[in-house]
């Protein structure tokens, strides 16, 4: 990793994909009423996002929180046709339902770790790659949606430890060979540090300098914003984030929340990287998250706002 970062050489603009309605909600045990999910999505639609991950078409037995995925997606696309609606899908069945709901992008998730892939999808990596090919064929035949591949545990796995960059590149290679419109490199358990992240991302970017590659960061060890800076220095400009810092993988022990959208927007804007998002509106939504979902916030900026409202001092 370079000893210093030239802030003047960083990209002037970055895009944030909001993933709270999917990744943020999936770990919440108490079912969030459908109307509440829709209300949060309606509010998020006014922030300025180009893309929102709306829901997940997974088995309700595995993730009960997503039992209303079709209703949520259908409502969102009816009211917000100009925002790219992403749906996570683990298989062909999920992809078929997502297409029925009008999803613009099918986000197919698999893992660079064999153990995590089996825990998450009940498939080997090779079996998941076969399923990815089937989803790509389905989307191509339907002509209604793109396919995006998300590579979970791209840096560390809760079962296997450190993940070799060759394991990540193998999946990225296959995804692009199948015609995927983009891939996400995910720090699923939030333990990747800047040195590890730089090593893997440099290899990915060197092989694919012009393809769409998204970085999906969790903040378990507090490295997310440092990792964001390293990724920016390597030319990555698209990042997933979750309002309030909600999130976590139900099938990855110890995985905490995503990097908070408000923290990332605040950080990027402070270092001169524009996001075109309304931070004030994000904070307003974040403040309502506990009441609407029963979830606690994991956001530095939200904590600062709460303390300021409460008053007091040293």
Secondary structure, DSSP 4 states (H G I P E B T S, - for coil): --SS--GGGS-SB-EEEE-IIIIITTT-SSPPPHHHHHHHHHHHTTTT-SEEEEEEE--TTT-GGGTTHHHHHHHHHHH-TTSEEEEEESSHHHHHHHHHTT-SEEEEEEESSHHHHHHHHSS-HHHHHHHHHHHHHHHHHHTS-EEEEEEESSSEETTTEE--HHHHHHHHHHHHHTT-SEEEEEETTS---HHHHHHHHHHHHHH-SSS-EEEEEB-TTS-HHHHHHHHHHTT--EEEEBGGG----TTSTT--PBPBHHHHHHHHHHTT-B----HHHHHHHHHHHHHHH-PPP--HHHHHHHHHHH----
